[in-house]
Amino acid sequence: MAYGVQLPVQAQSTLFAESWEAGAGPEDLVAVARAAERAGFGYLACCDHVAVPRRLAPAMSTVWYDPVATLAHLAAVTGRVRLLSHVAVVGLRHPLLTAKQYATLDHLSGGRLILGVGAGHVREEFEALGVDFEQRGALLDEAVDALRAALGPQEYPEHHGKFYDFEGLGQRPRPAQPAVPLWVGGSSPAAVRRAALKGDGWLPQGDARERLPAQIARLRRLRDEAGAEGPFTVGAIAEPLYVGRPGWDTGRWTLTGAPEEIAGSLRAYPAMGVDQIQVRFRSRSRAELIEQIELFGAEVAPRLQ
């Protein structure tokens, strides 16, 4: 089973950020990214918010690094690990703009992009950018189709739809990959259907373990009914982790213990049909986070199969 990590520092919602991240910066991101690559992590993930309204700032904070700039920066200091937008709110931008940014990222990184997309949930972001919030699902549906064309091999991509219409407009560089993997995020019925019918993978959002088997069964059923073919990656977000006995309060939902205990618990995911898990570690400093990443790679990951 593959495993990836949501980067610290670049998104500082009170739901998941550690206290040390408030004073951290680019050098910390680089150190964590390099540690994750050394430890065998499959991808680094980065979130997307353009602007956070004042009413949500106490919970979400306003610290949300731009995913393209952040992943491009980390691409330059790593060599193997893949780069995941989890998730890009692509309905906020024209698909040609999104394609220009992410095609360049894929080109510069040597083909390491995974484009994760989602509908978004902050009304004020849409309103400020002149995009209809109520249409965000329909926008995403069509944006996925438009991005398939715009990130494909053609220098002059073509798409004709309700919201987006383009042809005869060239974009280079093209992505290094023949086909950029496109994973769809979200756990609503509409998001699961979108992932099944339009995506190369699914990124759940907040599904507890007990909900996953039914969601995965629905994904499979929708794909079978539609005759969908080709590889499809089912993801999951694991509980917060701490390898070892922390000796401090890591929260009631954190999975702690010896490597075999943690691996034994995480092996439930592939048994459900999950192909990759995203993990986040509890930590009190950059050094402790890197130590956790290294312990997971050396002691937990080999036991996941």
C-alpha positions in Angstrom: 0.0 0.0 0.0 1.3 3.4 -0.9 1.5 6.2 1.6 1.8 10.0 1.3 1.9 12.9 3.7 0.0 16.2 4.0 2.7 18.8 4.4 2.9 20.9 7.6 3.3 24.7 7.7 1.6 25.4 4.3 -1.9 25.2 5.7 -2.5 26.1 9.3 -6.1 25.4 10.1 -6.7 24.9 13.8 -8.2 21.5 13.0 -4.8 20.0 12.3 -1.8 22.4 12.5 0.6 22.0 15.4 1.7 25.0 17.5 5.3 25.0 16.2 4.1 25.5 12.6 3.1 29.2 13.4 6.8 30.1 13.5 8.0 27.8 10.7 8.8 28.7 7.1 10.3 27.6 3.8 13.3 25.9 5.3 11.1 23.7 7.5 9.0 22.7 4.5 12.1 21.7 2.6 13.5 19.7 5.5 10.2 17.8 5.9 9.8 17.2 2.2 13.3 15.8 1.9 12.8 13.6 5.0 9.5 12.2 3.5 11.3 11.4 0.3 14.1 9.6 2.1 11.5 7.6 4.1 9.8 6.3 0.9 6.7 8.4 1.0 4.8 8.4 -2.3 3.7 12.0 -2.4 3.7 15.4 -0.7 0.3 17.0 -0.5 -0.6 20.7 -0.5 -3.9 22.5 0.1 -5.6 25.3 -1.8 -7.4 28.5 -0.6 -7.1 31.8 -2.3 -8.4 34.0 0.5 -10.1 33.2 3.8 -13.0 35.4 5.0 -12.7 37.0 8.3 -15.6 35.0 9.7 -13.7 31.7 9.1 -10.2 32.9 9.9 -10.3 32.0 13.7 -10.7 28.3 12.8 -9.1 28.1 9.3 -6.4 30.8 9.8 -5.2 32.8 6.7 -2.0 30.8 6.2 -2.6 28.8 3.0 0.5 28.6 0.8 -0.3 28.6 -2.9 -0.1 24.9 -4.0 1.6 25.4 -7.4 4.3 27.7 -6.0 4.8 25.4 -3.0 5.0 22.2 -4.9 7.3 23.7 -7.5 9.6 24.9 -4.8 9.7 21.4 -3.3 10.1 19.8 -6.7 13.4 21.6 -7.0 14.8 20.2 -3.8 13.5 16.6 -4.2 14.0 14.0 -7.0 11.4 11.2 -6.7 8.5 11.9 -4.5 5.3 12.9 -6.3 3.5 16.2 -5.9 -0.2 16.2 -5.0 -2.7 19.1 -4.9 -5.1 18.0 -2.2 -7.2 19.6 -3.4 -7.0 22.3 -6.1 -10.3 24.2 -6.3 -10.2 24.3 -10.0 -13.6 26.0 -10.5 -12.1 29.2 -9.2 -9.8 29.5 -12.3 -10.2 29.0 -16.0 -9.0 25.6 -17.0 -6.4 27.1 -19.4 -4.9 29.0 -16.5 -4.9 25.8 -14.3 -3.4 23.8 -17.1 -0.7 26.3 -17.7 0.4 26.3 -14.0 0.2 22.5 -13.5 1.6 21.5 -16.9 4.6 23.7 -16.1 4.9 22.1 -12.7 4.8 18.6 -14.2 7.3 19.6 -16.8 9.7 21.1 -14.3 9.4 18.2 -11.9 10.0 15.5 -14.5 6.5 14.1 -14.4 5.7 14.0 -10.7 2.3 15.8 -10.6 -0.9 14.2 -9.3 -3.7 16.8 -9.8 -6.2 16.5 -7.0 -9.3 18.6 -7.6 -12.4 19.5 -5.5 -15.4 21.7 -5.6 -14.5 24.1 -2.7 -16.6 25.2 0.2 -15.9 28.9 1.0 -18.6 31.1 -0.6 -16.7 34.4 -0.3 -13.7 33.0 -2.3 -16.0 32.3 -5.2 -17.8 35.7 -4.9 -14.6 37.7 -4.7 -13.3 36.0 -7.9 -16.6 36.4 -9.7 -17.5 32.7 -9.8 -21.0 31.4 -9.0 -20.7 29.4 -5.7 -24.0 27.6 -6.4 -22.6 26.3 -9.7 -19.4 25.0 -8.2 -20.3 21.3 -8.7 -21.3 21.8 -12.3 -18.2 23.9 -12.8 -16.0 21.2 -11.4 -17.6 18.5 -13.6 -16.9 20.5 -16.7 -13.5 21.7 -15.5 -12.3 18.0 -15.2 -13.3 17.4 -18.8 -11.6 20.6 -19.9 -8.4 19.8 -18.0 -8.3 16.3 -19.5 -7.9 18.1 -22.9 -5.7 21.0 -21.7 -3.3 18.7 -19.9 -3.2 16.1 -22.7 -0.5 15.8 -25.4 -2.0 18.3 -27.8 -0.2 21.7 -28.1 -3.5 23.2 -29.1 -6.2 21.6 -26.8 -9.9 21.9 -27.6 -12.9 21.9 -25.4 -16.5 23.1 -26.0 -18.9 23.2 -23.1 -21.4 25.3 -21.2 -18.9 27.1 -19.0 -15.6 26.9 -21.0 -15.0 27.0 -24.7 -11.5 27.1 -26.3 -9.6 25.9 -29.3 -6.7 27.1 -31.4 -4.8 28.3 -28.4 -1.4 26.7 -27.9 0.3 26.0 -24.6 3.8 24.8 -24.0 5.6 23.3 -22.2 3.4 20.2 -22.2 3.3 17.9 -19.1 6.1 15.4 -18.9 3.6 12.6 -18.3 1.5 11.3 -21.2 -1.5 11.6 -18.9 -1.5 13.5 -15.6 -3.3 11.4 -12.9 -6.5 13.3 -11.8 -7.8 12.4 -8.4 -11.2 13.8 -7.3 -11.7 14.9 -3.7 -14.8 14.9 -1.5 -17.1 12.5 0.2 -20.6 13.8 -0.7 -22.7 11.6 -3.0 -21.9 14.0 -5.9 -18.2 13.9 -5.2 -18.1 10.1 -5.1 -20.0 9.9 -8.3 -17.6 12.5 -9.9 -14.6 10.5 -8.8 -16.0 7.3 -10.1 -17.0 8.6 -13.5 -14.4 11.2 -14.2 -11.4 10.6 -12.1 -8.4 8.4 -11.9 -8.7 8.2 -8.2 -10.7 9.3 -5.1 -9.5 11.4 -2.2 -12.1 11.1 0.6 -12.6 14.1 2.9 -13.3 13.2 6.5 -14.6 9.7 6.1 -14.2 7.6 9.3 -13.0 4.0 8.8 -16.5 2.6 9.2 -17.9 4.7 6.3 -15.2 3.7 3.8 -16.4 0.2 2.8 -19.8 1.5 1.7 -18.2 4.5 -0.1 -15.7 2.2 -1.9 -18.5 -0.3 -2.8 -20.4 2.6 -4.4 -17.4 3.8 -6.3 -16.9 0.3 -7.7 -20.5 -0.1 -8.6 -20.7 3.2 -10.4 -17.6 2.4 -12.4 -18.8 -1.0 -13.3 -22.2 0.4 -14.4 -20.5 3.0 -16.5 -18.0 0.5 -18.0 -15.1 2.6 -16.7 -11.7 1.0 -17.4 -8.1 1.7 -16.5 -6.3 2.1 -13.2 -8.2 3.8 -10.3 -6.6 4.7 -7.0 -8.7 4.6 -3.9 -7.4 6.8 -1.1 -8.0 7.3 2.6 -6.9 9.7 5.3 -5.6 7.9 8.3 -6.1 8.9 11.9 -3.4 11.2 13.3 -0.3 9.0 14.1 2.5 8.9 16.7 5.0 6.1 16.4 5.9 5.0 20.0 4.6 6.1 23.4 4.3 9.9 23.3 4.4 10.8 26.9 2.3 13.8 26.1 -1.3 14.4 25.2 -1.7 13.7 21.5 -5.5 13.7 21.5 -8.0 10.9 21.9 -8.2 10.0 18.2 -4.4 9.6 17.6 -3.2 6.2 16.8 -0.1 5.5 18.9 2.0 2.5 19.9 4.8 0.3 18.7 5.4 0.0 14.9 3.7 -3.3 14.6 0.6 -2.0 16.5 0.3 0.9 14.2 0.9 -1.2 11.1 -1.6 -3.8 12.3 -4.3 -1.1 12.6 -3.4 0.5 9.2 -3.6 -2.8 7.5 -7.3 -2.5 7.8 -7.3 0.0 5.0 -6.0 -2.2 2.2 -8.4 -4.9 3.4 -11.2 -2.5 2.6 -9.9 -1.9 -0.9 -7.8 1.3 -0.2 -4.7 1.7 -2.4 -3.0 4.7 -0.7 -3.3 6.3 2.7 -2.4 9.9 3.6 -0.9 10.3 7.0 -0.3 13.2 9.4 1.9 12.9 12.5 1.4 14.6 15.8 4.6 16.6 16.8 5.9 19.4 18.9 8.7 20.5 16.6 10.2 20.0 13.2 12.8 17.7 14.6 10.1 15.5 16.2 8.0 15.4 13.0 11.1 14.3 11.0 11.8 11.7 13.6 8.2 10.4 13.2 8.5 10.4 9.4 11.7 8.4 9.6 10.3 5.9 12.1 7.2 5.4 10.0 9.3 4.8 6.9 11.8 2.4 8.6 9.5 0.5 11.0 5.9 0.9 10.1 5.8 1.0 6.3 7.6 -2.4 5.8 4.8 -4.0 7.9 1.9 -2.6 5.9 1.8 -5.2 3.3 
